Amino acid sequence: MKKTAQLFPNLPLKERLIIASERDIALHTLPGTRIQRVVKDAGSSNISSIRYHYGDMEKLQEAVYYYRYKAMNHYADIILQRWSAEVRDKTTIQHYLFAIFAPRCLIIYHTLPAAYYCGCAEQIETLDPDRIESHDRYPWFRPLRAAFTAISDALSEQLGAEEALYRMHLVTPLTAGTLAKKERALREACDEGRVADAAGQLVTFLEDLVESLAASLQREKYQAANATADFKAVFEDLLAIPPEWFIDKD
């Protein structure tokens, strides 16, 4: 696999360190990440470059978590605007789930072979609205938070607030594990030269994930969305949008 410095020679070292750290976490998990390996992959021979740009490895790993969130927010905003314009009062929990997970899949697609398995599920604690609220200082969370809130409100109306919160928390480990497994599979496919299959894999994954999570959350109230074609069309439209990456410089 080519080094980050070879793949992105025109990026500043500060940004290459983030991508190198992201790739290292993808390959070796968060506990297995090594400073020397990250620095070398980023194209530097000086370990102190991490201290200069980020202070320490922990701060660099935090930067990895937030690096893609501007793009995630951008995609989620487009999706939610489309639903509000086209679906209006018929918007289902499946639509909101799609708005949460489609941006993640789009970023996986755009960053291959720079894998996106970097612990985002850990940071967001997927489907936990309280965790999302705690990140209010990051304005790019607003569309994602709106989707989480809509799911929570709809479930509360159906099942009561206590049961809705219980089910949201119950599916969190399943969601995080499923995403991590899919991200690993996509990285392996890319390493084997099967990048062309990525879009199709992601569409199938999105459809399966959205419906299975909706069924888990709603159970006796669950109804199939019958929106598979809509989801596929939205995802294919979004593939053409150039991603906007982001480094928090504050």
Long-range contacts (C-beta under 8 A, 24 or more apart in sequence): 1-113, 1-191, 2-113, 3-40, 3-41, 3-42, 3-43, 4-41, 4-42, 4-43, 4-114, 5-41, 5-42, 5-43, 6-43, 7-113, 7-114, 9-43, 13-42, 13-43, 13-44, 13-49, 13-53, 14-53, 14-247, 15-245, 15-247, 16-42, 16-43, 17-42, 17-44, 17-49, 17-50, 17-53, 17-54, 17-60, 18-60, 18-63, 18-64, 18-67, 18-247, 19-67, 19-114, 21-60, 21-61, 21-63, 21-64, 21-118, 22-64, 22-67, 22-114, 22-115, 22-116, 22-118, 23-114, 23-115, 25-61, 25-64, 25-117, 25-118, 25-119, 26-115, 26-116, 26-117, 26-118, 26-183, 26-184, 26-187, 27-115, 30-61, 30-119, 33-57, 33-61, 61-119, 63-247, 63-248, 64-118, 64-119, 65-118, 65-119, 65-120, 65-122, 65-123, 66-123, 66-138, 66-246, 66-248, 67-118, 67-245, 67-246, 67-247, 68-107, 68-111, 68-116, 68-120, 68-245, 68-246, 69-138, 69-140, 69-141, 69-246, 70-140, 70-244, 70-245, 70-246, 71-103, 71-106, 71-107, 71-110, 71-243, 71-244, 71-245, 71-246, 72-103, 72-104, 72-107, 72-140, 72-144, 73-103, 73-140, 73-141, 73-142, 73-143, 73-144, 74-103, 74-140, 74-241, 74-244, 75-102, 75-103, 75-106, 75-107, 75-238, 75-241, 76-100, 76-102, 76-103, 76-143, 76-144, 76-147, 77-142, 77-143, 78-238, 78-241, 79-103, 79-234, 79-238, 80-143, 80-146, 80-147, 82-234, 91-150, 92-214, 92-223, 92-225, 92-227, 93-151, 93-154, 93-155, 93-214, 93-217, 93-218, 94-210, 94-211, 94-214, 94-225, 94-227, 95-225, 95-227, 96-147, 96-148, 96-150, 96-151, 96-154, 97-147, 97-151, 97-209, 97-210, 97-213, 97-214, 98-206, 98-210, 98-231, 98-234, 99-143, 99-144, 99-147, 100-126, 100-127, 100-144, 100-147, 100-148, 101-179, 101-206, 101-209, 101-210, 102-206, 102-231, 102-234, 102-235, 102-238, 103-144, 104-179, 105-202, 105-205, 105-206, 105-235, 106-202, 106-235, 106-238, 106-239, 106-243, 107-243, 108-182, 108-183, 108-186, 108-198, 108-202, 109-198, 109-199, 109-202, 109-239, 110-243, 111-243, 112-186, 112-187, 112-190, 112-195, 112-198, 113-187, 113-190, 113-191, 113-195, 115-183, 115-184, 115-186, 115-187, 115-190, 116-183, 117-180, 117-183, 117-184, 117-187, 120-179, 121-175, 121-176, 121-179, 121-180, 122-176, 125-172, 125-176, 126-172, 126-175, 126-176, 126-179, 127-151, 127-168, 127-169, 127-171, 127-172, 127-175, 127-213, 128-168, 128-169, 128-172, 129-168, 140-246, 151-217, 155-217, 155-218, 158-218, 158-221, 159-221, 167-216, 167-217, 167-219, 168-217, 170-216, 171-213, 171-216, 171-217, 174-213, 174-216, 175-209, 175-213, 178-209, 199-236, 199-239, 202-235, 203-231, 203-232, 203-235, 203-236, 206-231, 206-235, 207-231, 207-232
